[in-house]
Each structure stands twice: as structure tokens, then as C-alpha cells.
Amino acid sequence: MRLDANLSTMTSDEPRRDDHMRTMGIESDRFPTASFASTADLVVRPEAGSASARALVRGELTLHGVTRTVDVPVQARYDGSRIEVAAA
């Protein structure tokens, strides 16, 4: 699984803050994309009698031109026909 985020479209309620983030903070003018690529299969084992579960997804997060290995907590739920996965 791979997720890409376009950071150049990020905005807040403060234009000066937005300008700072584009040019000095995360420098989205220079590094417009952040990405996460999982490096292992997601294995979800629901607790007995439950349709939902929690798991960690290990992957490579690239932000500001730097890549690090991270573990992202996710929640998964089976609704009878599909699996929904949410992460923050």
C-alpha cells in the first residue's frame, strides 16, 4: 500500500502561517509531496466476537525529503462485505 499527500495545497486560517510553512517550515514549495509506503502485509486479527481490530502498519514515511521507518496505528472493521481501515 502506498499513500501520497499533496502538501502544496495545505492551508490554515492564517495566510502568514501558510507562507511560512511553504517557504521555511516543511518547505512544501521544495517538497510538495509526503508519502507512506507499507513494507509489510497488514494482518488484522479481530478479538473474539468482534468485527473490529487494531493493528500497527510498518512502513517508510517520506517527509521533507527524509525517509524514516515508522509504525502507524490503524483500526480495521469488517462490515460483512468489505474491510474498512482508518489511520491517523
mmCIF file as gemmi writes it, N, C-alpha and C atoms, coordinates in Angstrom:
data_model
loop_
_atom_site.group_PDB
_atom_site.id
_atom_site.type_symbol
_atom_site.label_atom_id
_atom_site.label_alt_id
_atom_site.label_comp_id
_atom_site.label_asym_id
_atom_site.label_entity_id
_atom_site.label_seq_id
_atom_site.pdbx_PDB_ins_code
_atom_site.Cartn_x
_atom_site.Cartn_y
_atom_site.Cartn_z
_atom_site.occupancy
_atom_site.B_iso_or_equiv
_atom_site.pdbx_formal_charge
_atom_site.auth_seq_id
_atom_site.auth_asym_id
_atom_site.pdbx_PDB_model_num
ATOM 1 N N . MET Axp A 1 ? 0.846 -1.16 0 1 0 ? 1 A 1
ATOM 2 C CA . MET Axp A 1 ? 0 0 0 1 0 ? 1 A 1
ATOM 3 C C . MET Axp A 1 ? 0.897 1.229 0 1 0 ? 1 A 1
ATOM 4 N N . ARG Axp A 2 ? 0.522 2.203 -0.812 1 0 ? 2 A 1
ATOM 5 C CA . ARG Axp A 2 ? 1.25 3.46 -0.86 1 0 ? 2 A 1
ATOM 6 C C . ARG Axp A 2 ? 0.246 4.606 -0.848 1 0 ? 2 A 1
ATOM 7 N N . LEU Axp A 3 ? 0.519 5.605 -0.02 1 0 ? 3 A 1
ATOM 8 C CA . LEU Axp A 3 ? -0.301 6.808 0.058 1 0 ? 3 A 1
ATOM 9 C C . LEU Axp A 3 ? 0.586 8.018 -0.199 1 0 ? 3 A 1
ATOM 10 N N . ASP Axp A 4 ? 0.114 8.923 -1.034 1 0 ? 4 A 1
ATOM 11 C CA . ASP Axp A 4 ? 0.824 10.172 -1.296 1 0 ? 4 A 1
ATOM 12 C C . ASP Axp A 4 ? -0.072 11.331 -0.918 1 0 ? 4 A 1
ATOM 13 N N . ALA Axp A 5 ? 0.508 12.371 -0.323 1 0 ? 5 A 1
ATOM 14 C CA . ALA Axp A 5 ? -0.243 13.563 0.057 1 0 ? 5 A 1
ATOM 15 C C . ALA Axp A 5 ? 0.387 14.779 -0.603 1 0 ? 5 A 1
ATOM 16 N N . ASN Axp A 6 ? -0.451 15.595 -1.231 1 0 ? 6 A 1
ATOM 17 C CA . ASN Axp A 6 ? -0.001 16.823 -1.86 1 0 ? 6 A 1
ATOM 18 C C . ASN Axp A 6 ? 0.041 17.919 -0.795 1 0 ? 6 A 1
ATOM 19 N N . LEU Axp A 7 ? 1.216 18.232 -0.28 1 0 ? 7 A 1
ATOM 20 C CA . LEU Axp A 7 ? 1.353 19.215 0.786 1 0 ? 7 A 1
ATOM 21 C C . LEU Axp A 7 ? 1.23 20.641 0.287 1 0 ? 7 A 1
ATOM 22 N N . SER Axp A 8 ? 1.371 20.846 -1.014 1 0 ? 8 A 1
ATOM 23 C CA . SER Axp A 8 ? 1.311 22.21 -1.556 1 0 ? 8 A 1
ATOM 24 C C . SER Axp A 8 ? -0.091 22.8 -1.461 1 0 ? 8 A 1
ATOM 25 N N . THR Axp A 9 ? -1.087 21.998 -1.184 1 0 ? 9 A 1
ATOM 26 C CA . THR Axp A 9 ? -2.458 22.504 -1.083 1 0 ? 9 A 1
ATOM 27 C C . THR Axp A 9 ? -2.884 22.754 0.372 1 0 ? 9 A 1
ATOM 28 N N . MET Axp A 10 ? -1.997 22.499 1.334 1 0 ? 10 A 1
ATOM 29 C CA . MET Axp A 10 ? -2.339 22.718 2.739 1 0 ? 10 A 1
ATOM 30 C C . MET Axp A 10 ? -2.558 24.202 3.014 1 0 ? 10 A 1
ATOM 31 N N . THR Axp A 11 ? -3.61 24.494 3.748 1 0 ? 11 A 1
ATOM 32 C CA . THR Axp A 11 ? -3.874 25.864 4.179 1 0 ? 11 A 1
ATOM 33 C C . THR Axp A 11 ? -4.405 25.842 5.605 1 0 ? 11 A 1
ATOM 34 N N . SER Axp A 12 ? -4.314 26.989 6.238 1 0 ? 12 A 1
ATOM 35 C CA . SER Axp A 12 ? -4.858 27.147 7.583 1 0 ? 12 A 1
ATOM 36 C C . SER Axp A 12 ? -5.721 28.406 7.59 1 0 ? 12 A 1
ATOM 37 N N . ASP Axp A 13 ? -6.04 28.888 8.761 1 0 ? 13 A 1
ATOM 38 C CA . ASP Axp A 13 ? -6.832 30.114 8.865 1 0 ? 13 A 1
ATOM 39 C C . ASP Axp A 13 ? -5.955 31.366 8.906 1 0 ? 13 A 1
ATOM 40 N N . GLU Axp A 14 ? -4.654 31.189 8.676 1 0 ? 14 A 1
ATOM 41 C CA . GLU Axp A 14 ? -3.716 32.305 8.772 1 0 ? 14 A 1
ATOM 42 C C . GLU Axp A 14 ? -2.769 32.308 7.568 1 0 ? 14 A 1
ATOM 43 N N . PRO Axp A 15 ? -2.954 33.217 6.605 1 0 ? 15 A 1
ATOM 44 C CA . PRO Axp A 15 ? -2.101 33.248 5.409 1 0 ? 15 A 1
ATOM 45 C C . PRO Axp A 15 ? -0.604 33.37 5.711 1 0 ? 15 A 1
ATOM 46 N N . ARG Axp A 16 ? -0.235 34.119 6.766 1 0 ? 16 A 1
ATOM 47 C CA . ARG Axp A 16 ? 1.202 34.234 7.099 1 0 ? 16 A 1
ATOM 48 C C . ARG Axp A 16 ? 1.764 32.884 7.527 1 0 ? 16 A 1
ATOM 49 N N . ARG Axp A 17 ? 0.987 32.107 8.273 1 0 ? 17 A 1
ATOM 50 C CA . ARG Axp A 17 ? 1.416 30.768 8.682 1 0 ? 17 A 1
ATOM 51 C C . ARG Axp A 17 ? 1.59 29.891 7.445 1 0 ? 17 A 1
ATOM 52 N N . ASP Axp A 18 ? 0.647 29.977 6.514 1 0 ? 18 A 1
ATOM 53 C CA . ASP Axp A 18 ? 0.724 29.181 5.289 1 0 ? 18 A 1
ATOM 54 C C . ASP Axp A 18 ? 1.989 29.514 4.514 1 0 ? 18 A 1
ATOM 55 N N . ASP Axp A 19 ? 2.303 30.802 4.391 1 0 ? 19 A 1
ATOM 56 C CA . ASP Axp A 19 ? 3.508 31.224 3.678 1 0 ? 19 A 1
ATOM 57 C C . ASP Axp A 19 ? 4.759 30.679 4.373 1 0 ? 19 A 1
ATOM 58 N N . HIS Axp A 20 ? 4.778 30.741 5.693 1 0 ? 20 A 1
ATOM 59 C CA . HIS Axp A 20 ? 5.916 30.227 6.464 1 0 ? 20 A 1
ATOM 60 C C . HIS Axp A 20 ? 6.096 28.719 6.237 1 0 ? 20 A 1
ATOM 61 N N . MET Axp A 21 ? 5.008 27.967 6.233 1 0 ? 21 A 1
ATOM 62 C CA . MET Axp A 21 ? 5.103 26.521 6.02 1 0 ? 21 A 1
ATOM 63 C C . MET Axp A 21 ? 5.584 26.192 4.607 1 0 ? 21 A 1
ATOM 64 N N . ARG Axp A 22 ? 5.177 26.986 3.628 1 0 ? 22 A 1
ATOM 65 C CA . ARG Axp A 22 ? 5.602 26.737 2.244 1 0 ? 22 A 1
ATOM 66 C C . ARG Axp A 22 ? 7.079 27.033 2.034 1 0 ? 22 A 1
ATOM 67 N N . THR Axp A 23 ? 7.602 28.064 2.735 1 0 ? 23 A 1
ATOM 68 C CA . THR Axp A 23 ? 8.967 28.507 2.454 1 0 ? 23 A 1
ATOM 69 C C . THR Axp A 23 ? 9.988 28.142 3.524 1 0 ? 23 A 1
ATOM 70 N N . MET Axp A 24 ? 9.562 27.943 4.78 1 0 ? 24 A 1
ATOM 71 C CA . MET Axp A 24 ? 10.526 27.691 5.851 1 0 ? 24 A 1
ATOM 72 C C . MET Axp A 24 ? 10.207 26.446 6.678 1 0 ? 24 A 1
ATOM 73 N N . GLY Axp A 25 ? 8.953 26.209 6.997 1 0 ? 25 A 1
ATOM 74 C CA . GLY Axp A 25 ? 8.571 25.079 7.852 1 0 ? 25 A 1
ATOM 75 C C . GLY Axp A 25 ? 8.869 23.749 7.19 1 0 ? 25 A 1
ATOM 76 N N . ILE Axp A 26 ? 7.87 23.173 6.582 1 0 ? 26 A 1
ATOM 77 C CA . ILE Axp A 26 ? 8.085 21.903 5.878 1 0 ? 26 A 1
ATOM 78 C C . ILE Axp A 26 ? 8.51 22.13 4.437 1 0 ? 26 A 1
ATOM 79 N N . GLU Axp A 27 ? 8.624 23.408 4.052 1 0 ? 27 A 1
ATOM 80 C CA . GLU Axp A 27 ? 9.089 23.787 2.712 1 0 ? 27 A 1
ATOM 81 C C . GLU Axp A 27 ? 8.333 23.048 1.613 1 0 ? 27 A 1
ATOM 82 N N . SER Axp A 28 ? 7.018 23.17 1.663 1 0 ? 28 A 1
ATOM 83 C CA . SER Axp A 28 ? 6.203 22.466 0.664 1 0 ? 28 A 1
ATOM 84 C C . SER Axp A 28 ? 6.439 22.998 -0.751 1 0 ? 28 A 1
ATOM 85 N N . ASP Axp A 29 ? 7.027 24.196 -0.89 1 0 ? 29 A 1
ATOM 86 C CA . ASP Axp A 29 ? 7.422 24.649 -2.226 1 0 ? 29 A 1
ATOM 87 C C . ASP Axp A 29 ? 8.528 23.757 -2.791 1 0 ? 29 A 1
ATOM 88 N N . ARG Axp A 30 ? 9.451 23.316 -1.934 1 0 ? 30 A 1
ATOM 89 C CA . ARG Axp A 30 ? 10.557 22.441 -2.362 1 0 ? 30 A 1
ATOM 90 C C . ARG Axp A 30 ? 10.192 20.966 -2.288 1 0 ? 30 A 1
ATOM 91 N N . PHE Axp A 31 ? 9.362 20.591 -1.308 1 0 ? 31 A 1
ATOM 92 C CA . PHE Axp A 31 ? 8.99 19.192 -1.071 1 0 ? 31 A 1
ATOM 93 C C . PHE Axp A 31 ? 7.466 19.097 -1.064 1 0 ? 31 A 1
ATOM 94 N N . PRO Axp A 32 ? 6.832 19.145 -2.231 1 0 ? 32 A 1
ATOM 95 C CA . PRO Axp A 32 ? 5.371 19.229 -2.287 1 0 ? 32 A 1
ATOM 96 C C . PRO Axp A 32 ? 4.629 17.934 -1.937 1 0 ? 32 A 1
ATOM 97 N N . THR Axp A 33 ? 5.351 16.818 -1.846 1 0 ? 33 A 1
ATOM 98 C CA . THR Axp A 33 ? 4.677 15.541 -1.607 1 0 ? 33 A 1
ATOM 99 C C . THR Axp A 33 ? 5.249 14.838 -0.385 1 0 ? 33 A 1
ATOM 100 N N . ALA Axp A 34 ? 4.356 14.296 0.431 1 0 ? 34 A 1
ATOM 101 C CA . ALA Axp A 34 ? 4.734 13.377 1.505 1 0 ? 34 A 1
ATOM 102 C C . ALA Axp A 34 ? 4.18 12.017 1.11 1 0 ? 34 A 1
ATOM 103 N N . SER Axp A 35 ? 4.869 10.946 1.494 1 0 ? 35 A 1
ATOM 104 C CA . SER Axp A 35 ? 4.38 9.618 1.115 1 0 ? 35 A 1
ATOM 105 C C . SER Axp A 35 ? 4.606 8.617 2.237 1 0 ? 35 A 1
ATOM 106 N N . PHE Axp A 36 ? 3.76 7.611 2.23 1 0 ? 36 A 1
ATOM 107 C CA . PHE Axp A 36 ? 3.905 6.47 3.136 1 0 ? 36 A 1
ATOM 108 C C . PHE Axp A 36 ? 3.753 5.217 2.299 1 0 ? 36 A 1
ATOM 109 N N . ALA Axp A 37 ? 4.705 4.306 2.422 1 0 ? 37 A 1
ATOM 110 C CA . ALA Axp A 37 ? 4.64 3.024 1.712 1 0 ? 37 A 1
ATOM 111 C C . ALA Axp A 37 ? 4.826 1.914 2.735 1 0 ? 37 A 1
ATOM 112 N N . SER Axp A 38 ? 3.82 1.065 2.865 1 0 ? 38 A 1
ATOM 113 C CA . SER Axp A 38 ? 3.931 -0.039 3.819 1 0 ? 38 A 1
ATOM 114 C C . SER Axp A 38 ? 5.008 -1.015 3.348 1 0 ? 38 A 1
ATOM 115 N N . THR Axp A 39 ? 5.707 -1.577 4.303 1 0 ? 39 A 1
ATOM 116 C CA . THR Axp A 39 ? 6.778 -2.525 3.987 1 0 ? 39 A 1
ATOM 117 C C . THR Axp A 39 ? 6.443 -3.936 4.444 1 0 ? 39 A 1
ATOM 118 N N . ALA Axp A 40 ? 5.252 -4.113 4.974 1 0 ? 40 A 1
ATOM 119 C CA . ALA Axp A 40 ? 4.812 -5.44 5.429 1 0 ? 40 A 1
ATOM 120 C C . ALA Axp A 40 ? 3.319 -5.564 5.194 1 0 ? 40 A 1
ATOM 121 N N . ASP Axp A 41 ? 2.854 -6.784 5.054 1 0 ? 41 A 1
ATOM 122 C CA . ASP Axp A 41 ? 1.423 -7.022 4.897 1 0 ? 41 A 1
ATOM 123 C C . ASP Axp A 41 ? 0.69 -6.65 6.18 1 0 ? 41 A 1
ATOM 124 N N . LEU Axp A 42 ? -0.501 -6.122 6.018 1 0 ? 42 A 1
ATOM 125 C CA . LEU Axp A 42 ? -1.345 -5.823 7.166 1 0 ? 42 A 1
ATOM 126 C C . LEU Axp A 42 ? -2.078 -7.09 7.565 1 0 ? 42 A 1
ATOM 127 N N . VAL Axp A 43 ? -1.843 -7.537 8.778 1 0 ? 43 A 1
ATOM 128 C CA . VAL Axp A 43 ? -2.519 -8.721 9.299 1 0 ? 43 A 1
ATOM 129 C C . VAL Axp A 43 ? -3.393 -8.257 10.455 1 0 ? 43 A 1
ATOM 130 N N . VAL Axp A 44 ? -4.691 -8.425 10.29 1 0 ? 44 A 1
ATOM 131 C CA . VAL Axp A 44 ? -5.648 -7.988 11.312 1 0 ? 44 A 1
ATOM 132 C C . VAL Axp A 44 ? -6.349 -9.21 11.864 1 0 ? 44 A 1
ATOM 133 N N . ARG Axp A 45 ? -6.287 -9.356 13.164 1 0 ? 45 A 1
ATOM 134 C CA . ARG Axp A 45 ? -6.96 -10.465 13.839 1 0 ? 45 A 1
ATOM 135 C C . ARG Axp A 45 ? -7.932 -9.885 14.852 1 0 ? 45 A 1
ATOM 136 N N . PRO Axp A 46 ? -9.218 -9.85 14.508 1 0 ? 46 A 1
ATOM 137 C CA . PRO Axp A 46 ? -10.203 -9.303 15.446 1 0 ? 46 A 1
ATOM 138 C C . PRO Axp A 46 ? -10.273 -10.123 16.726 1 0 ? 46 A 1
ATOM 139 N N . GLU Axp A 47 ? -10.617 -9.439 17.794 1 0 ? 47 A 1
ATOM 140 C CA . GLU Axp A 47 ? -10.84 -10.147 19.045 1 0 ? 47 A 1
ATOM 141 C C . GLU Axp A 47 ? -12.082 -11.014 18.897 1 0 ? 47 A 1
ATOM 142 N N . ALA Axp A 48 ? -12.145 -12.077 19.644 1 0 ? 48 A 1
ATOM 143 C CA . ALA Axp A 48 ? -13.281 -12.998 19.564 1 0 ? 48 A 1
ATOM 144 C C . ALA Axp A 48 ? -14.594 -12.242 19.741 1 0 ? 48 A 1
ATOM 145 N N . GLY Axp A 49 ? -15.546 -12.502 18.841 1 0 ? 49 A 1
ATOM 146 C CA . GLY Axp A 49 ? -16.86 -11.892 18.921 1 0 ? 49 A 1
ATOM 147 C C . GLY Axp A 49 ? -16.917 -10.456 18.452 1 0 ? 49 A 1
ATOM 148 N N . SER Axp A 50 ? -15.831 -9.946 17.866 1 0 ? 50 A 1
ATOM 149 C CA . SER Axp A 50 ? -15.797 -8.562 17.426 1 0 ? 50 A 1
ATOM 150 C C . SER Axp A 50 ? -15.563 -8.474 15.923 1 0 ? 50 A 1
ATOM 151 N N . ALA Axp A 51 ? -16.091 -7.437 15.295 1 0 ? 51 A 1
ATOM 152 C CA . ALA Axp A 51 ? -15.867 -7.211 13.861 1 0 ? 51 A 1
ATOM 153 C C . ALA Axp A 51 ? -14.784 -6.169 13.636 1 0 ? 51 A 1
ATOM 154 N N . SER Axp A 52 ? -14.151 -5.687 14.725 1 0 ? 52 A 1
ATOM 155 C CA . SER Axp A 52 ? -13.111 -4.674 14.572 1 0 ? 52 A 1
ATOM 156 C C . SER Axp A 52 ? -11.841 -5.084 15.293 1 0 ? 52 A 1
ATOM 157 N N . ALA Axp A 53 ? -10.745 -4.458 14.888 1 0 ? 53 A 1
ATOM 158 C CA . ALA Axp A 53 ? -9.445 -4.779 15.474 1 0 ? 53 A 1
ATOM 159 C C . ALA Axp A 53 ? -8.51 -3.587 15.316 1 0 ? 53 A 1
ATOM 160 N N . ARG Axp A 54 ? -7.457 -3.597 16.084 1 0 ? 54 A 1
ATOM 161 C CA . ARG Axp A 54 ? -6.386 -2.595 15.994 1 0 ? 54 A 1
ATOM 162 C C . ARG Axp A 54 ? -5.109 -3.303 15.563 1 0 ? 54 A 1
ATOM 163 N N . ALA Axp A 55 ? -4.272 -2.578 14.826 1 0 ? 55 A 1
ATOM 164 C CA . ALA Axp A 55 ? -3.008 -3.162 14.373 1 0 ? 55 A 1
ATOM 165 C C . ALA Axp A 55 ? -2.011 -2.044 14.132 1 0 ? 55 A 1
ATOM 166 N N . LEU Axp A 56 ? -0.753 -2.406 13.916 1 0 ? 56 A 1
ATOM 167 C CA . LEU Axp A 56 ? 0.288 -1.471 13.515 1 0 ? 56 A 1
ATOM 168 C C . LEU Axp A 56 ? 0.722 -1.808 12.099 1 0 ? 56 A 1
ATOM 169 N N . VAL Axp A 57 ? 0.886 -0.787 11.271 1 0 ? 57 A 1
ATOM 170 C CA . VAL Axp A 57 ? 1.383 -0.978 9.915 1 0 ? 57 A 1
ATOM 171 C C . VAL Axp A 57 ? 2.769 -0.355 9.858 1 0 ? 57 A 1
ATOM 172 N N . ARG Axp A 58 ? 3.766 -1.146 9.557 1 0 ? 58 A 1
ATOM 173 C CA . ARG Axp A 58 ? 5.137 -0.65 9.429 1 0 ? 58 A 1
ATOM 174 C C . ARG Axp A 58 ? 5.358 -0.205 7.994 1 0 ? 58 A 1
ATOM 175 N N . GLY Axp A 59 ? 6.042 0.935 7.857 1 0 ? 59 A 1
ATOM 176 C CA . GLY Axp A 59 ? 6.313 1.423 6.515 1 0 ? 59 A 1
ATOM 177 C C . GLY Axp A 59 ? 7.338 2.53 6.51 1 0 ? 59 A 1
ATOM 178 N N . GLU Axp A 60 ? 7.561 3.061 5.329 1 0 ? 60 A 1
ATOM 179 C CA . GLU Axp A 60 ? 8.522 4.134 5.123 1 0 ? 60 A 1
ATOM 180 C C . GLU Axp A 60 ? 7.755 5.44 4.897 1 0 ? 60 A 1
ATOM 181 N N . LEU Axp A 61 ? 7.972 6.419 5.786 1 0 ? 61 A 1
ATOM 182 C CA . LEU Axp A 61 ? 7.361 7.732 5.673 1 0 ? 61 A 1
ATOM 183 C C . LEU Axp A 61 ? 8.401 8.697 5.128 1 0 ? 61 A 1
ATOM 184 N N . THR Axp A 62 ? 8.065 9.371 4.036 1 0 ? 62 A 1
ATOM 185 C CA . THR Axp A 62 ? 8.96 10.376 3.468 1 0 ? 62 A 1
ATOM 186 C C . THR Axp A 62 ? 8.309 11.74 3.605 1 0 ? 62 A 1
ATOM 187 N N . LEU Axp A 63 ? 8.992 12.629 4.313 1 0 ? 63 A 1
ATOM 188 C CA . LEU Axp A 63 ? 8.512 13.98 4.565 1 0 ? 63 A 1
ATOM 189 C C . LEU Axp A 63 ? 9.708 14.907 4.531 1 0 ? 63 A 1
ATOM 190 N N . HIS Axp A 64 ? 9.59 15.997 3.805 1 0 ? 64 A 1
ATOM 191 C CA . HIS Axp A 64 ? 10.665 16.989 3.715 1 0 ? 64 A 1
ATOM 192 C C . HIS Axp A 64 ? 11.945 16.368 3.168 1 0 ? 64 A 1
ATOM 193 N N . GLY Axp A 65 ? 11.786 15.396 2.266 1 0 ? 65 A 1
ATOM 194 C CA . GLY Axp A 65 ? 12.93 14.767 1.626 1 0 ? 65 A 1
ATOM 195 C C . GLY Axp A 65 ? 13.66 13.742 2.474 1 0 ? 65 A 1
ATOM 196 N N . VAL Axp A 66 ? 13.12 13.412 3.645 1 0 ? 66 A 1
ATOM 197 C CA . VAL Axp A 66 ? 13.75 12.457 4.557 1 0 ? 66 A 1
ATOM 198 C C . VAL Axp A 66 ? 12.813 11.264 4.726 1 0 ? 66 A 1
ATOM 199 N N . THR Axp A 67 ? 13.377 10.055 4.64 1 0 ? 67 A 1
ATOM 200 C CA . THR Axp A 67 ? 12.582 8.831 4.795 1 0 ? 67 A 1
ATOM 201 C C . THR Axp A 67 ? 12.962 8.141 6.099 1 0 ? 67 A 1
ATOM 202 N N . ARG Axp A 68 ? 11.948 7.761 6.85 1 0 ? 68 A 1
ATOM 203 C CA . ARG Axp A 68 ? 12.143 7.045 8.124 1 0 ? 68 A 1
ATOM 204 C C . ARG Axp A 68 ? 11.164 5.877 8.181 1 0 ? 68 A 1
ATOM 205 N N . THR Axp A 69 ? 11.559 4.837 8.899 1 0 ? 69 A 1
ATOM 206 C CA . THR Axp A 69 ? 10.667 3.716 9.16 1 0 ? 69 A 1
ATOM 207 C C . THR Axp A 69 ? 9.774 4.092 10.342 1 0 ? 69 A 1
ATOM 208 N N . VAL Axp A 70 ? 8.466 3.909 10.171 1 0 ? 70 A 1
ATOM 209 C CA . VAL Axp A 70 ? 7.508 4.24 11.224 1 0 ? 70 A 1
ATOM 210 C C . VAL Axp A 70 ? 6.485 3.122 11.362 1 0 ? 70 A 1
ATOM 211 N N . ASP Axp A 71 ? 5.864 3.054 12.52 1 0 ? 71 A 1
ATOM 212 C CA . ASP Axp A 71 ? 4.737 2.159 12.768 1 0 ? 71 A 1
ATOM 213 C C . ASP Axp A 71 ? 3.497 3.024 12.943 1 0 ? 71 A 1
ATOM 214 N N . VAL Axp A 72 ? 2.494 2.808 12.1 1 0 ? 72 A 1
ATOM 215 C CA . VAL Axp A 72 ? 1.274 3.607 12.125 1 0 ? 72 A 1
ATOM 216 C C . VAL Axp A 72 ? 0.149 2.763 12.724 1 0 ? 72 A 1
ATOM 217 N N . PRO Axp A 73 ? -0.47 3.24 13.813 1 0 ? 73 A 1
ATOM 218 C CA . PRO Axp A 73 ? -1.607 2.505 14.368 1 0 ? 73 A 1
ATOM 219 C C . PRO Axp A 73 ? -2.827 2.648 13.462 1 0 ? 73 A 1
ATOM 220 N N . VAL Axp A 74 ? -3.509 1.551 13.216 1 0 ? 74 A 1
ATOM 221 C CA . VAL Axp A 74 ? -4.714 1.556 12.387 1 0 ? 74 A 1
ATOM 222 C C . VAL Axp A 74 ? -5.835 0.818 13.104 1 0 ? 74 A 1
ATOM 223 N N . GLN Axp A 75 ? -7.048 1.139 12.706 1 0 ? 75 A 1
ATOM 224 C CA . GLN Axp A 75 ? -8.218 0.414 13.16 1 0 ? 75 A 1
ATOM 225 C C . GLN Axp A 75 ? -8.854 -0.201 11.929 1 0 ? 75 A 1
ATOM 226 N N . ALA Axp A 76 ? -9.279 -1.436 12.045 1 0 ? 76 A 1
ATOM 227 C CA . ALA Axp A 76 ? -9.928 -2.126 10.93 1 0 ? 76 A 1
ATOM 228 C C . ALA Axp A 76 ? -11.283 -2.643 11.394 1 0 ? 76 A 1
ATOM 229 N N . ARG Axp A 77 ? -12.233 -2.648 10.452 1 0 ? 77 A 1
ATOM 230 C CA . ARG Axp A 77 ? -13.571 -3.127 10.767 1 0 ? 77 A 1
ATOM 231 C C . ARG Axp A 77 ? -14.111 -3.878 9.552 1 0 ? 77 A 1
ATOM 232 N N . TYR Axp A 78 ? -14.681 -5.041 9.806 1 0 ? 78 A 1
ATOM 233 C CA . TYR Axp A 78 ? -15.297 -5.844 8.753 1 0 ? 78 A 1
ATOM 234 C C . TYR Axp A 78 ? -16.797 -5.635 8.83 1 0 ? 78 A 1
ATOM 235 N N . ASP Axp A 79 ? -17.42 -5.181 7.724 1 0 ? 79 A 1
ATOM 236 C CA . ASP Axp A 79 ? -18.848 -4.894 7.748 1 0 ? 79 A 1
ATOM 237 C C . ASP Axp A 79 ? -19.687 -5.98 7.077 1 0 ? 79 A 1
ATOM 238 N N . GLY Axp A 80 ? -19.094 -7.125 6.83 1 0 ? 80 A 1
ATOM 239 C CA . GLY Axp A 80 ? -19.811 -8.224 6.212 1 0 ? 80 A 1
ATOM 240 C C . GLY Axp A 80 ? -19.474 -8.424 4.748 1 0 ? 80 A 1
ATOM 241 N N . SER Axp A 81 ? -19.015 -7.346 4.094 1 0 ? 81 A 1
ATOM 242 C CA . SER Axp A 81 ? -18.647 -7.472 2.68 1 0 ? 81 A 1
ATOM 243 C C . SER Axp A 81 ? -17.312 -6.825 2.341 1 0 ? 81 A 1
ATOM 244 N N . ARG Axp A 82 ? -16.82 -5.977 3.229 1 0 ? 82 A 1
ATOM 245 C CA . ARG Axp A 82 ? -15.538 -5.322 2.962 1 0 ? 82 A 1
ATOM 246 C C . ARG Axp A 82 ? -14.86 -4.989 4.291 1 0 ? 82 A 1
ATOM 247 N N . ILE Axp A 83 ? -13.564 -4.703 4.208 1 0 ? 83 A 1
ATOM 248 C CA . ILE Axp A 83 ? -12.792 -4.295 5.373 1 0 ? 83 A 1
ATOM 249 C C . ILE Axp A 83 ? -12.486 -2.823 5.238 1 0 ? 83 A 1
ATOM 250 N N . GLU Axp A 84 ? -12.822 -2.046 6.241 1 0 ? 84 A 1
ATOM 251 C CA . GLU Axp A 84 ? -12.52 -0.619 6.281 1 0 ? 84 A 1
ATOM 252 C C . GLU Axp A 84 ? -11.339 -0.419 7.22 1 0 ? 84 A 1
ATOM 253 N N . VAL Axp A 85 ? -10.335 0.325 6.773 1 0 ? 85 A 1
ATOM 254 C CA . VAL Axp A 85 ? -9.158 0.597 7.592 1 0 ? 85 A 1
ATOM 255 C C . VAL Axp A 85 ? -9.003 2.102 7.728 1 0 ? 85 A 1
ATOM 256 N N . ALA Axp A 86 ? -8.783 2.576 8.959 1 0 ? 86 A 1
ATOM 257 C CA . ALA Axp A 86 ? -8.592 4.008 9.217 1 0 ? 86 A 1
ATOM 258 C C . ALA Axp A 86 ? -7.322 4.208 10.023 1 0 ? 86 A 1
ATOM 259 N N . ALA Axp A 87 ? -6.576 5.25 9.676 1 0 ? 87 A 1
ATOM 260 C CA . ALA Axp A 87 ? -5.344 5.598 10.387 1 0 ? 87 A 1
ATOM 261 C C . ALA Axp A 87 ? -5.273 7.098 10.537 1 0 ? 87 A 1
ATOM 262 N N . ALA Axp A 88 ? -4.499 7.545 11.51 1 0 ? 88 A 1
ATOM 263 C CA . ALA Axp A 88 ? -4.3 8.994 11.698 1 0 ? 88 A 1
ATOM 264 C C . ALA Axp A 88 ? -2.831 9.264 11.902 1 0 ? 88 A 1
